Structure formats: C-alpha cells, structure tokens
Amino acid sequence: MLSTDTLAIADSQAWHQRLAQLILAAGGVGFPALLEKTLHELVGFDTILINTYQAQHRPLLIHDNYPPGRREQGIERYLSEAYLLDPFFKAVHDGLASGIHRLRELAPDRFESSDYYHHYYRALGLTDEVGLFARVDADVVMVVSLGFREDAPRMTRRGLQALRHVAPVLEVLLGEYWKWQGQRFQERLAEHEPVEAAFDSFGQEALTARERDIVRLLLAGHSTKSAARQLDISDGTVKVHRKHIYQRLDVSSQSQLFRLFLDHVALVSRRQAGP
C-alpha cells in the first residue's frame, strides 16, 4: 500500500508537477532537453549523452550538453571508434535493456588500465557515470548517460536510489518519445553500417576465432583472469593465446595492439563510406 506521508510532502508535489510536464512533452521534440533539466534538478551532473543503440550498429546521438570545445573528445571520437570498447555498448550488445546501471558495475576488472580508458575515457575527466537503459523498440535501446566530474556534485547513494525509483516511469516516457519522434532518426540509424565488422575482421587472416575473442576482451580492459572467466578457459590458456596474438600481429605490447586495431577501424570505416 502506498504511503500518504510520502505523497504529502512539498518535495513530492514539486516532483509530480515536473513529472506531469515530462508526460505532456514525451511525444515532442523538446522532450530530451526537458528530461536533462529534470534529471539535473534531481541528482546534478556534469554531462549528459542520450544515444540509441540498434543491434551492432554505430550509436546514434539524440541529445547532449557538451560545449563545442569538448565535442571532439566526448562526442566525435566516441561515435567514430571508441564506442566499440564502451562498457555501456557491450552491455546493450549482451542484452541489457532496462534499469539504472553504474559504469563501474558494468566495466571489466581492469577498466582503468584499459586502452579505452587511457586513449579516450580519461580525457573526459569523469569520476563516475550512470546510465538509464530503456528498450524503446523491439531492437532499439536508448541509454541516457549521466557523467560526474571531480569538480561537480557526486552521485550519492541516495541519488542513485532516487534514479532507480523513477526509472520505470522514465523508461516508459523514453518509449513514448521514440514512438512519436523515432522516425526522424530511424533512417539515419539504419544507414550506419555496423563498425562491429572491424572486430570481426581484425586479424582474421592471422588469428583464430578464439584469439580474436581474447583480443576484444583485453582491449576492453579485462585482466587475464577475467578474460579466462568470460571464455570459461584457464588463465594459462589465455596467456598462451596472448603470446601467439602478439607474435602473429607483430606487436610487443597491448598499446601497440590497440593502435593497430584503431588503424583497422579507420580502414573499415573508409571502405564502408565508399569513394
């Protein structure tokens, strides 16, 4: 049974007024901006990204608050290549479609040692990131990502709990937004060829399928132990595979492996773009 005490307090009235505005706006083009304002009043954050993910296609940006000086690192690099190693992208790829999830809960055990972290994520200056996942269509998941920097309000346990309490309502509203506005984005989403092909083809002539699986896990930030757990093999087997990978691709470190992979992503993207 609902508690009348919770609904009777002044803050509850303010929240329900804001919720009513969100409901009225859900089908309109202004909904993402209003959602940003509402979430900022609720938990405070530094950055917001709203992306849609369809199967293995490149993410499609719906809304963000990045200033011009930070767009190249925060937006363009992410959408061109970095997303392939993003824990949020992998979570969607693995079937996660709803709820509030912290990046640290989804990231591999050596995330801060990963090439994704050093070459992309660290420059964002974020100390925490929280994603609201919502399935807005049969094969489309929308993720509202809230980033927190050192000099901004931090995500508290209470704030995280508040987000989890309101998430079911926000997921429905995001679904309504996509229902009425998704057609504006759908053609662009379908045009994006899966750059996932870069992972599938990277080292294809030199590596076995299992070795390519290990490459993906290592680049994403999994330790030897974590990669072994993911693939249900022994630590020693992973080490042997890694040695073979380095030899066959003529690299001597994971950083060289990462640079080689990025070169391959760029090549695949150019081929897909055509002349």
C-alpha atoms as an extended CHARMM CRD file, in Angstrom:
* protein
*
       275  EXT
         1         1  MET       CA              0.0000000000        0.0000000000        0.0000000000  PROA      1               0.0000000000
         2         2  LEU       CA              1.3260000000        3.4810000000       -0.9160000000  PROA      2               0.0000000000
         3         3  SER       CA              2.2810000000        5.7880000000        1.9370000000  PROA      3               0.0000000000
         4         4  THR       CA              0.3350000000        9.0430000000        2.0590000000  PROA      4               0.0000000000
         5         5  ASP       CA              3.2030000000       10.5430000000        4.0710000000  PROA      5               0.0000000000
         6         6  THR       CA              5.4850000000       10.2680000000        1.0340000000  PROA      6               0.0000000000
         7         7  LEU       CA              2.9710000000       11.9290000000       -1.2890000000  PROA      7               0.0000000000
         8         8  ALA       CA              2.0270000000       14.6780000000        1.1760000000  PROA      8               0.0000000000
         9         9  ILE       CA              5.4220000000       16.3750000000        1.4780000000  PROA      9               0.0000000000
        10        10  ALA       CA              6.1600000000       19.5440000000       -0.5160000000  PROA      10              0.0000000000
        11        11  ASP       CA              9.0460000000       17.9840000000       -2.4530000000  PROA      11              0.0000000000
        12        12  SER       CA              6.6940000000       15.2890000000       -3.6810000000  PROA      12              0.0000000000
        13        13  GLN       CA              4.3610000000       17.9100000000       -5.1070000000  PROA      13              0.0000000000
        14        14  ALA       CA              7.2350000000       19.5920000000       -6.9450000000  PROA      14              0.0000000000
        15        15  TRP       CA              8.3660000000       16.2680000000       -8.3970000000  PROA      15              0.0000000000
        16        16  HSD       CA              4.8810000000       15.3390000000       -9.6030000000  PROA      16              0.0000000000
        17        17  GLN       CA              4.4990000000       18.7300000000      -11.2580000000  PROA      17              0.0000000000
        18        18  ARG       CA              7.7660000000       18.1130000000      -13.0920000000  PROA      18              0.0000000000
        19        19  LEU       CA              6.6220000000       14.5920000000      -13.9670000000  PROA      19              0.0000000000
        20        20  ALA       CA              3.3940000000       15.9680000000      -15.4120000000  PROA      20              0.0000000000
        21        21  GLN       CA              5.4300000000       18.2950000000      -17.6360000000  PROA      21              0.0000000000
        22        22  LEU       CA              7.5360000000       15.3490000000      -18.8210000000  PROA      22              0.0000000000
        23        23  ILE       CA              4.4140000000       13.3220000000      -19.6330000000  PROA      23              0.0000000000
        24        24  LEU       CA              2.9320000000       16.1860000000      -21.6470000000  PROA      24              0.0000000000
        25        25  ALA       CA              6.2120000000       16.6750000000      -23.5120000000  PROA      25              0.0000000000
        26        26  ALA       CA              7.0690000000       12.9950000000      -24.0910000000  PROA      26              0.0000000000
        27        27  GLY       CA              5.9430000000       12.9290000000      -27.7130000000  PROA      27              0.0000000000
        28        28  GLY       CA              7.5700000000       16.2040000000      -28.7180000000  PROA      28              0.0000000000
        29        29  VAL       CA             10.9750000000       17.2370000000      -29.9980000000  PROA      29              0.0000000000
        30        30  GLY       CA             11.6890000000       19.1640000000      -26.7840000000  PROA      30              0.0000000000
        31        31  PHE       CA             11.4590000000       16.1330000000      -24.5050000000  PROA      31              0.0000000000
        32        32  PRO       CA             15.2280000000       15.3540000000      -24.2890000000  PROA      32              0.0000000000
        33        33  ALA       CA             16.0540000000       18.9110000000      -23.1600000000  PROA      33              0.0000000000
        34        34  LEU       CA             13.2970000000       18.8350000000      -20.5400000000  PROA      34              0.0000000000
        35        35  LEU       CA             14.4960000000       15.4260000000      -19.3560000000  PROA      35              0.0000000000
        36        36  GLU       CA             18.0090000000       16.8430000000      -18.9980000000  PROA      36              0.0000000000
        37        37  LYS       CA             16.7010000000       19.7230000000      -16.8750000000  PROA      37              0.0000000000
        38        38  THR       CA             14.6290000000       17.3920000000      -14.6890000000  PROA      38              0.0000000000
        39        39  LEU       CA             17.4330000000       14.9100000000      -14.0720000000  PROA      39              0.0000000000
        40        40  HSD       CA             19.8610000000       17.7250000000      -13.2960000000  PROA      40              0.0000000000
        41        41  GLU       CA             17.4930000000       19.0580000000      -10.6480000000  PROA      41              0.0000000000
        42        42  LEU       CA             17.1640000000       15.5490000000       -9.2370000000  PROA      42              0.0000000000
        43        43  VAL       CA             20.7940000000       14.4230000000       -8.9850000000  PROA      43              0.0000000000
        44        44  GLY       CA             23.0390000000       17.0760000000      -10.5340000000  PROA      44              0.0000000000
        45        45  PHE       CA             25.6050000000       16.0100000000      -13.1520000000  PROA      45              0.0000000000
        46        46  ASP       CA             28.2140000000       17.4620000000      -15.4580000000  PROA      46              0.0000000000
        47        47  THR       CA             27.4820000000       15.7620000000      -18.7750000000  PROA      47              0.0000000000
        48        48  ILE       CA             24.5440000000       14.0450000000      -20.4080000000  PROA      48              0.0000000000
        49        49  LEU       CA             24.5030000000       11.9030000000      -23.5320000000  PROA      49              0.0000000000
        50        50  ILE       CA             21.3860000000       10.2700000000      -24.9410000000  PROA      50              0.0000000000
        51        51  ASN       CA             22.2430000000        7.6150000000      -27.5210000000  PROA      51              0.0000000000
        52        52  THR       CA             20.2400000000        4.9250000000      -29.2320000000  PROA      52              0.0000000000
        53        53  TYR       CA             21.7360000000        1.5250000000      -29.9850000000  PROA      53              0.0000000000
        54        54  GLN       CA             20.3730000000       -0.8460000000      -32.5980000000  PROA      54              0.0000000000
        55        55  ALA       CA             21.9070000000       -4.3040000000      -32.8140000000  PROA      55              0.0000000000
        56        56  GLN       CA             25.6060000000       -3.8010000000      -33.5890000000  PROA      56              0.0000000000
        57        57  HSD       CA             25.2580000000       -0.5140000000      -35.4370000000  PROA      57              0.0000000000
        58        58  ARG       CA             27.1120000000        2.6170000000      -34.5620000000  PROA      58              0.0000000000
        59        59  PRO       CA             25.2640000000        4.5340000000      -31.7870000000  PROA      59              0.0000000000
        60        60  LEU       CA             23.0400000000        7.4000000000      -32.8680000000  PROA      60              0.0000000000
        61        61  LEU       CA             23.2280000000       10.5880000000      -30.8170000000  PROA      61              0.0000000000
        62        62  ILE       CA             19.8590000000       12.0240000000      -29.7780000000  PROA      62              0.0000000000
        63        63  HSD       CA             20.8600000000       14.7340000000      -27.2930000000  PROA      63              0.0000000000
        64        64  ASP       CA             23.8680000000       16.0270000000      -25.3470000000  PROA      64              0.0000000000
        65        65  ASN       CA             25.0920000000       19.0580000000      -23.4140000000  PROA      65              0.0000000000
        66        66  TYR       CA             28.7520000000       19.0430000000      -24.4630000000  PROA      66              0.0000000000
        67        67  PRO       CA             30.1950000000       22.5100000000      -25.2180000000  PROA      67              0.0000000000
        68        68  PRO       CA             31.9720000000       22.9710000000      -28.5840000000  PROA      68              0.0000000000
        69        69  GLY       CA             35.4520000000       22.6990000000      -27.0620000000  PROA      69              0.0000000000
        70        70  ARG       CA             34.7680000000       19.2250000000      -25.6640000000  PROA      70              0.0000000000
        71        71  ARG       CA             32.7570000000       17.7210000000      -28.5120000000  PROA      71              0.0000000000
        72        72  GLU       CA             35.6690000000       16.2290000000      -30.4500000000  PROA      72              0.0000000000
        73        73  GLN       CA             36.8140000000       14.1350000000      -27.4940000000  PROA      73              0.0000000000
        74        74  GLY       CA             33.4600000000       13.4970000000      -25.8480000000  PROA      74              0.0000000000
        75        75  ILE       CA             31.2100000000       13.0150000000      -28.8740000000  PROA      75              0.0000000000
        76        76  GLU       CA             33.0350000000       12.6130000000      -32.1790000000  PROA      76              0.0000000000
        77        77  ARG       CA             35.7230000000       10.1960000000      -31.0040000000  PROA      77              0.0000000000
        78        78  TYR       CA             33.1420000000        8.1290000000      -29.1800000000  PROA      78              0.0000000000
        79        79  LEU       CA             30.8050000000        7.8110000000      -32.1630000000  PROA      79              0.0000000000
        80        80  SER       CA             33.6090000000        7.1570000000      -34.6460000000  PROA      80              0.0000000000
        81        81  GLU       CA             35.5040000000        4.3960000000      -32.8480000000  PROA      81              0.0000000000
        82        82  ALA       CA             35.6450000000        4.4400000000      -29.0440000000  PROA      82              0.0000000000
        83        83  TYR       CA             32.0930000000        3.1340000000      -28.5580000000  PROA      83              0.0000000000
        84        84  LEU       CA             33.2350000000       -0.3330000000      -29.6270000000  PROA      84              0.0000000000
        85        85  LEU       CA             35.0400000000       -0.7150000000      -26.2890000000  PROA      85              0.0000000000
        86        86  ASP       CA             32.4700000000        1.1350000000      -24.1560000000  PROA      86              0.0000000000
        87        87  PRO       CA             31.0540000000       -0.9840000000      -21.2780000000  PROA      87              0.0000000000
        88        88  PHE       CA             27.6090000000        0.5390000000      -21.9350000000  PROA      88              0.0000000000
        89        89  PHE       CA             27.7240000000       -0.5100000000      -25.6120000000  PROA      89              0.0000000000
        90        90  LYS       CA             28.8510000000       -4.0070000000      -24.6480000000  PROA      90              0.0000000000
        91        91  ALA       CA             26.0690000000       -4.2350000000      -22.0500000000  PROA      91              0.0000000000
        92        92  VAL       CA             23.4640000000       -3.4320000000      -24.7090000000  PROA      92              0.0000000000
        93        93  HSD       CA             25.1440000000       -5.8670000000      -27.0870000000  PROA      93              0.0000000000
        94        94  ASP       CA             24.9120000000       -8.5440000000      -24.3760000000  PROA      94              0.0000000000
        95        95  GLY       CA             21.2000000000       -7.9460000000      -23.8270000000  PROA      95              0.0000000000
        96        96  LEU       CA             20.9210000000       -5.3210000000      -21.0620000000  PROA      96              0.0000000000
        97        97  ALA       CA             17.8390000000       -3.2820000000      -21.9460000000  PROA      97              0.0000000000
        98        98  SER       CA             16.4470000000       -1.5780000000      -18.8330000000  PROA      98              0.0000000000
        99        99  GLY       CA             17.2710000000       -0.0430000000      -15.4680000000  PROA      99              0.0000000000
       100       100  ILE       CA             19.8580000000        2.2050000000      -13.8490000000  PROA      100             0.0000000000
       101       101  HSD       CA             23.4400000000        0.9610000000      -14.0250000000  PROA      101             0.0000000000
       102       102  ARG       CA             26.7320000000        2.4650000000      -12.9470000000  PROA      102             0.0000000000
       103       103  LEU       CA             29.6310000000        2.2250000000      -15.3600000000  PROA      103             0.0000000000
       104       104  ARG       CA             31.7920000000        0.7310000000      -12.6150000000  PROA      104             0.0000000000
       105       105  GLU       CA             29.2720000000       -2.1040000000      -12.2530000000  PROA      105             0.0000000000
       106       106  LEU       CA             29.4890000000       -2.9940000000      -15.9380000000  PROA      106             0.0000000000
       107       107  ALA       CA             33.1550000000       -2.2590000000      -16.6240000000  PROA      107             0.0000000000
       108       108  PRO       CA             35.7710000000       -5.0470000000      -16.7000000000  PROA      108             0.0000000000
       109       109  ASP       CA             38.0650000000       -5.5330000000      -13.7310000000  PROA      109             0.0000000000
       110       110  ARG       CA             40.9890000000       -3.6050000000      -15.2380000000  PROA      110             0.0000000000
       111       111  PHE       CA             38.9660000000       -0.8220000000      -16.8210000000  PROA      111             0.0000000000
       112       112  GLU       CA             41.2930000000        1.9650000000      -15.6510000000  PROA      112             0.0000000000
       113       113  SER       CA             44.2220000000        0.0580000000      -17.1510000000  PROA      113             0.0000000000
       114       114  SER       CA             42.4780000000       -0.4660000000      -20.4820000000  PROA      114             0.0000000000
       115       115  ASP       CA             43.4200000000        1.2800000000      -23.7080000000  PROA      115             0.0000000000
       116       116  TYR       CA             39.8440000000        2.5710000000      -23.9660000000  PROA      116             0.0000000000
       117       117  TYR       CA             40.3230000000        4.3300000000      -20.6470000000  PROA      117             0.0000000000
       118       118  HSD       CA             43.7640000000        5.7890000000      -21.4560000000  PROA      118             0.0000000000
       119       119  HSD       CA             43.0700000000        6.8170000000      -25.0440000000  PROA      119             0.0000000000
       120       120  TYR       CA             39.5240000000        8.0820000000      -24.6140000000  PROA      120             0.0000000000
       121       121  TYR       CA             37.7450000000        7.9330000000      -21.2660000000  PROA      121             0.0000000000
       122       122  ARG       CA             40.3700000000        9.5220000000      -19.0020000000  PROA      122             0.0000000000
       123       123  ALA       CA             40.3670000000       12.7300000000      -21.0640000000  PROA      123             0.0000000000
       124       124  LEU       CA             36.6690000000       13.1820000000      -20.2980000000  PROA      124             0.0000000000
       125       125  GLY       CA             37.5750000000       13.8720000000      -16.6720000000  PROA      125             0.0000000000
       126       126  LEU       CA             34.6840000000       11.8050000000      -15.3450000000  PROA      126             0.0000000000
       127       127  THR       CA             34.9180000000       10.1140000000      -11.9590000000  PROA      127             0.0000000000
       128       128  ASP       CA             31.5370000000        8.3870000000      -12.2240000000  PROA      128             0.0000000000
       129       129  GLU       CA             28.9640000000        7.6240000000      -14.8920000000  PROA      129             0.0000000000
       130       130  VAL       CA             25.4170000000        6.3200000000      -14.5740000000  PROA      130             0.0000000000
       131       131  GLY       CA             23.2680000000        5.0350000000      -17.4180000000  PROA      131             0.0000000000
       132       132  LEU       CA             19.4900000000        4.7670000000      -17.6840000000  PROA      132             0.0000000000
       133       133  PHE       CA             18.7710000000        1.9370000000      -20.1310000000  PROA      133             0.0000000000
       134       134  ALA       CA             15.3780000000        1.7760000000      -21.8370000000  PROA      134             0.0000000000
       135       135  ARG       CA             14.1920000000       -0.5290000000      -24.6140000000  PROA      135             0.0000000000
       136       136  VAL       CA             12.2230000000        1.8260000000      -26.8220000000  PROA      136             0.0000000000
       137       137  ASP       CA             11.5770000000       -0.5780000000      -29.7040000000  PROA      137             0.0000000000
       138       138  ALA       CA             11.9520000000       -4.2630000000      -30.4290000000  PROA      138             0.0000000000
       139       139  ASP       CA             15.5900000000       -3.8420000000      -31.4410000000  PROA      139             0.0000000000
       140       140  VAL       CA             16.4410000000       -0.3500000000      -30.1530000000  PROA      140             0.0000000000
       141       141  VAL       CA             17.7820000000        0.5350000000      -26.7060000000  PROA      141             0.0000000000
       142       142  MET       CA             18.1450000000        4.1400000000      -25.5910000000  PROA      142             0.0000000000
       143       143  VAL       CA             20.7580000000        4.9840000000      -22.9760000000  PROA      143             0.0000000000
       144       144  VAL       CA             20.7200000000        8.2390000000      -21.0050000000  PROA      144             0.0000000000
       145       145  SER       CA             24.2730000000        8.5880000000      -19.6830000000  PROA      145             0.0000000000
       146       146  LEU       CA             24.9630000000       10.9840000000      -16.8130000000  PROA      146             0.0000000000
       147       147  GLY       CA             28.6140000000       11.8890000000      -16.1990000000  PROA      147             0.0000000000
       148       148  PHE       CA             30.0570000000       13.2580000000      -12.9690000000  PROA      148             0.0000000000
       149       149  ARG       CA             33.3470000000       15.1460000000      -12.7670000000  PROA      149             0.0000000000
       150       150  GLU       CA             35.5470000000       15.7970000000       -9.7500000000  PROA      150             0.0000000000
       151       151  ASP       CA             34.5030000000       19.4550000000       -9.5390000000  PROA      151             0.0000000000
       152       152  ALA       CA             30.7590000000       18.7050000000       -9.8250000000  PROA      152             0.0000000000
       153       153  PRO       CA             28.2210000000       17.2150000000       -7.4120000000  PROA      153             0.0000000000
       154       154  ARG       CA             28.8780000000       13.4970000000       -6.9570000000  PROA      154             0.0000000000
       155       155  MET       CA             26.4030000000       10.7170000000       -7.3970000000  PROA      155             0.0000000000
       156       156  THR       CA             25.3280000000        9.8190000000       -3.8720000000  PROA      156             0.0000000000
       157       157  ARG       CA             23.7820000000        6.5690000000       -2.7220000000  PROA      157             0.0000000000
       158       158  ARG       CA             20.5450000000        8.4410000000       -2.1130000000  PROA      158             0.0000000000
       159       159  GLY       CA             20.6220000000        9.9930000000       -5.5790000000  PROA      159             0.0000000000
       160       160  LEU       CA             21.2500000000        6.6180000000       -7.1930000000  PROA      160             0.0000000000
       161       161  GLN       CA             18.3250000000        5.1440000000       -5.2720000000  PROA      161             0.0000000000
       162       162  ALA       CA             16.1100000000        8.0230000000       -6.4060000000  PROA      162             0.0000000000
       163       163  LEU       CA             17.0360000000        7.3540000000      -10.0370000000  PROA      163             0.0000000000
       164       164  ARG       CA             16.2340000000        3.6660000000       -9.6210000000  PROA      164             0.0000000000
       165       165  HSD       CA             12.8280000000        4.5360000000       -8.1400000000  PROA      165             0.0000000000
       166       166  VAL       CA             11.8550000000        6.8160000000      -11.0410000000  PROA      166             0.0000000000
       167       167  ALA       CA             13.4940000000        4.7200000000      -13.7720000000  PROA      167             0.0000000000
       168       168  PRO       CA             10.3490000000        2.6960000000      -14.6820000000  PROA      168             0.0000000000
       169       169  VAL       CA              8.4360000000        5.9210000000      -15.4080000000  PROA      169             0.0000000000
       170       170  LEU       CA             11.3220000000        7.4460000000      -17.3690000000  PROA      170             0.0000000000
       171       171  GLU       CA             11.7090000000        4.2720000000      -19.4310000000  PROA      171             0.0000000000
       172       172  VAL       CA              8.0400000000        4.4900000000      -20.4670000000  PROA      172             0.0000000000
       173       173  LEU       CA              8.4330000000        8.1810000000      -21.3530000000  PROA      173             0.0000000000
       174       174  LEU       CA             11.5340000000        7.4540000000      -23.4430000000  PROA      174             0.0000000000
       175       175  GLY       CA              9.5000000000        4.7980000000      -25.2320000000  PROA      175             0.0000000000
       176       176  GLU       CA              6.7830000000        7.3540000000      -25.9610000000  PROA      176             0.0000000000
       177       177  TYR       CA              9.3600000000        9.8100000000      -27.2550000000  PROA      177             0.0000000000
       178       178  TRP       CA             10.7760000000        7.2060000000      -29.6330000000  PROA      178             0.0000000000
       179       179  LYS       CA              7.2690000000        6.1810000000      -30.7170000000  PROA      179             0.0000000000
       180       180  TRP       CA              6.4890000000        9.7020000000      -31.9310000000  PROA      180             0.0000000000
       181       181  GLN       CA              9.9420000000       11.0330000000      -32.8400000000  PROA      181             0.0000000000
       182       182  GLY       CA             11.9050000000        7.8920000000      -33.6960000000  PROA      182             0.0000000000
       183       183  GLN       CA             11.0490000000        8.1070000000      -37.3720000000  PROA      183             0.0000000000
       184       184  ARG       CA             13.1650000000       11.2800000000      -37.5780000000  PROA      184             0.0000000000
       185       185  PHE       CA             16.1860000000        9.2050000000      -36.5290000000  PROA      185             0.0000000000
       186       186  GLN       CA             15.3370000000        5.7530000000      -37.8690000000  PROA      186             0.0000000000
       187       187  GLU       CA             16.7010000000        6.2800000000      -41.3700000000  PROA      187             0.0000000000
       188       188  ARG       CA             19.9620000000        7.6720000000      -40.0080000000  PROA      188             0.0000000000
       189       189  LEU       CA             20.2040000000        4.7520000000      -37.5910000000  PROA      189             0.0000000000
       190       190  ALA       CA             19.6830000000        2.2430000000      -40.3870000000  PROA      190             0.0000000000
       191       191  GLU       CA             22.2810000000        3.9700000000      -42.5620000000  PROA      191             0.0000000000
       192       192  HSD       CA             25.0320000000        3.3620000000      -40.0220000000  PROA      192             0.0000000000
       193       193  GLU       CA             26.8320000000        0.2350000000      -41.0700000000  PROA      193             0.0000000000
       194       194  PRO       CA             27.9770000000       -1.9690000000      -38.1840000000  PROA      194             0.0000000000
       195       195  VAL       CA             31.5710000000       -0.9800000000      -37.4890000000  PROA      195             0.0000000000
       196       196  GLU       CA             31.4180000000       -4.1290000000      -35.3920000000  PROA      196             0.0000000000
       197       197  ALA       CA             32.7280000000       -5.6310000000      -38.6290000000  PROA      197             0.0000000000
       198       198  ALA       CA             36.0820000000       -4.1840000000      -37.6000000000  PROA      198             0.0000000000
       199       199  PHE       CA             36.1990000000       -6.5340000000      -34.6290000000  PROA      199             0.0000000000
       200       200  ASP       CA             35.0550000000       -9.4700000000      -36.7270000000  PROA      200             0.0000000000
       201       201  SER       CA             37.7070000000       -8.8830000000      -39.3680000000  PROA      201             0.0000000000
       202       202  PHE       CA             40.5940000000       -7.6440000000      -37.2150000000  PROA      202             0.0000000000
       203       203  GLY       CA             43.4290000000      -10.1550000000      -37.5190000000  PROA      203             0.0000000000
       204       204  GLN       CA             41.1420000000      -12.5030000000      -39.4170000000  PROA      204             0.0000000000
       205       205  GLU       CA             43.8970000000      -13.8600000000      -41.6280000000  PROA      205             0.0000000000
       206       206  ALA       CA             46.3910000000      -14.3230000000      -38.8030000000  PROA      206             0.0000000000
       207       207  LEU       CA             44.3220000000      -15.1550000000      -35.6930000000  PROA      207             0.0000000000
       208       208  THR       CA             41.9260000000      -17.8950000000      -34.7260000000  PROA      208             0.0000000000
       209       209  ALA       CA             38.3470000000      -17.0910000000      -33.6910000000  PROA      209             0.0000000000
       210       210  ARG       CA             39.2550000000      -17.6930000000      -30.0360000000  PROA      210             0.0000000000
       211       211  GLU       CA             42.2600000000      -15.3750000000      -30.3000000000  PROA      211             0.0000000000
       212       212  ARG       CA             40.0390000000      -12.6280000000      -31.7460000000  PROA      212             0.0000000000
       213       213  ASP       CA             37.6800000000      -13.0910000000      -28.7830000000  PROA      213             0.0000000000
       214       214  ILE       CA             40.6380000000      -12.6230000000      -26.4400000000  PROA      214             0.0000000000
       215       215  VAL       CA             41.7810000000       -9.5070000000      -28.3230000000  PROA      215             0.0000000000
       216       216  ARG       CA             38.3750000000       -7.9220000000      -27.7560000000  PROA      216             0.0000000000
       217       217  LEU       CA             38.3610000000       -8.7010000000      -24.0430000000  PROA      217             0.0000000000
       218       218  LEU       CA             41.9290000000       -7.4860000000      -23.4920000000  PROA      218             0.0000000000
       219       219  LEU       CA             41.3550000000       -4.2240000000      -25.3540000000  PROA      219             0.0000000000
       220       220  ALA       CA             38.1900000000       -3.5840000000      -23.3270000000  PROA      220             0.0000000000
       221       221  GLY       CA             40.1380000000       -3.8810000000      -20.0720000000  PROA      221             0.0000000000
       222       222  HSD       CA             39.7150000000       -7.4640000000      -18.9010000000  PROA      222             0.0000000000
       223       223  SER       CA             42.6140000000       -8.9740000000      -16.9950000000  PROA      223             0.0000000000
       224       224  THR       CA             43.9110000000      -12.4290000000      -17.8380000000  PROA      224             0.0000000000
       225       225  LYS       CA             41.7740000000      -13.9030000000      -15.0460000000  PROA      225             0.0000000000
       226       226  SER       CA             38.6590000000      -12.0170000000      -16.1290000000  PROA      226             0.0000000000
       227       227  ALA       CA             39.0990000000      -12.9680000000      -19.7910000000  PROA      227             0.0000000000
       228       228  ALA       CA             39.5340000000      -16.6070000000      -18.7330000000  PROA      228             0.0000000000
       229       229  ARG       CA             36.2670000000      -16.4480000000      -16.7500000000  PROA      229             0.0000000000
       230       230  GLN       CA             34.4270000000      -14.8530000000      -19.6670000000  PROA      230             0.0000000000
       231       231  LEU       CA             35.5700000000      -17.6020000000      -22.0350000000  PROA      231             0.0000000000
       232       232  ASP       CA             35.4940000000      -20.4380000000      -19.4950000000  PROA      232             0.0000000000
       233       233  ILE       CA             39.1450000000      -21.3450000000      -20.0590000000  PROA      233             0.0000000000
       234       234  SER       CA             42.2110000000      -21.3310000000      -17.8190000000  PROA      234             0.0000000000
       235       235  ASP       CA             44.4410000000      -18.3190000000      -17.1190000000  PROA      235             0.0000000000
       236       236  GLY       CA             47.3480000000      -20.1910000000      -18.6640000000  PROA      236             0.0000000000
       237       237  THR       CA             45.4370000000      -20.7260000000      -21.9070000000  PROA      237             0.0000000000
       238       238  VAL       CA             44.7240000000      -17.0060000000      -22.1580000000  PROA      238             0.0000000000
       239       239  LYS       CA             48.4260000000      -16.2250000000      -21.6410000000  PROA      239             0.0000000000
       240       240  VAL       CA             49.4270000000      -18.6630000000      -24.3900000000  PROA      240             0.0000000000
       241       241  HSD       CA             46.8680000000      -17.1430000000      -26.7620000000  PROA      241             0.0000000000
       242       242  ARG       CA             48.0690000000      -13.6330000000      -25.9490000000  PROA      242             0.0000000000
       243       243  LYS       CA             51.6580000000      -14.5950000000      -26.7340000000  PROA      243             0.0000000000
       244       244  HSD       CA             50.5510000000      -16.0240000000      -30.0820000000  PROA      244             0.0000000000
       245       245  ILE       CA             48.4820000000      -12.8940000000      -30.8150000000  PROA      245             0.0000000000
       246       246  TYR       CA             51.4630000000      -10.6200000000      -30.2890000000  PROA      246             0.0000000000
       247       247  GLN       CA             53.7050000000      -12.8050000000      -32.4360000000  PROA      247             0.0000000000
       248       248  ARG       CA             51.2370000000      -13.1440000000      -35.2980000000  PROA      248             0.0000000000
       249       249  LEU       CA             50.3520000000       -9.4400000000      -35.3970000000  PROA      249             0.0000000000
       250       250  ASP       CA             53.9870000000       -8.3810000000      -34.8970000000  PROA      250             0.0000000000
       251       251  VAL       CA             53.3480000000       -6.2570000000      -31.7950000000  PROA      251             0.0000000000
       252       252  SER       CA             55.1040000000       -6.3070000000      -28.4480000000  PROA      252             0.0000000000
       253       253  SER       CA             52.6120000000       -4.5530000000      -26.1600000000  PROA      253             0.0000000000
       254       254  GLN       CA             48.9090000000       -4.0310000000      -25.6530000000  PROA      254             0.0000000000
       255       255  SER       CA             49.2700000000       -0.3530000000      -26.5770000000  PROA      255             0.0000000000
       256       256  GLN       CA             50.6860000000       -1.3490000000      -29.9660000000  PROA      256             0.0000000000
       257       257  LEU       CA             47.8360000000       -3.8220000000      -30.3530000000  PROA      257             0.0000000000
       258       258  PHE       CA             45.3220000000       -1.0620000000      -29.6070000000  PROA      258             0.0000000000
       259       259  ARG       CA             46.8850000000        1.3240000000      -32.1530000000  PROA      259             0.0000000000
       260       260  LEU       CA             46.8400000000       -1.4450000000      -34.7540000000  PROA      260             0.0000000000
       261       261  PHE       CA             43.1710000000       -2.0480000000      -34.0120000000  PROA      261             0.0000000000
       262       262  LEU       CA             42.2890000000        1.6560000000      -34.3610000000  PROA      262             0.0000000000
       263       263  ASP       CA             44.0660000000        1.7460000000      -37.7320000000  PROA      263             0.0000000000
       264       264  HSD       CA             41.9380000000       -1.2090000000      -38.7880000000  PROA      264             0.0000000000
       265       265  VAL       CA             38.7270000000        0.5100000000      -37.6060000000  PROA      265             0.0000000000
       266       266  ALA       CA             39.6390000000        3.5650000000      -39.6920000000  PROA      266             0.0000000000
       267       267  LEU       CA             40.2750000000        1.3490000000      -42.7300000000  PROA      267             0.0000000000
       268       268  VAL       CA             36.9280000000       -0.4490000000      -42.3510000000  PROA      268             0.0000000000
       269       269  SER       CA             35.1110000000        2.8760000000      -41.9270000000  PROA      269             0.0000000000
       270       270  ARG       CA             36.6680000000        4.2560000000      -45.1260000000  PROA      270             0.0000000000
       271       271  ARG       CA             35.6790000000        1.1260000000      -47.0340000000  PROA      271             0.0000000000
       272       272  GLN       CA             32.1020000000        1.3790000000      -45.7950000000  PROA      272             0.0000000000
       273       273  ALA       CA             31.9170000000        5.0650000000      -46.6470000000  PROA      273             0.0000000000
       274       274  GLY       CA             32.9040000000        4.2700000000      -50.2160000000  PROA      274             0.0000000000
       275       275  PRO       CA             34.6220000000        6.6020000000      -52.7150000000  PROA      275             0.0000000000
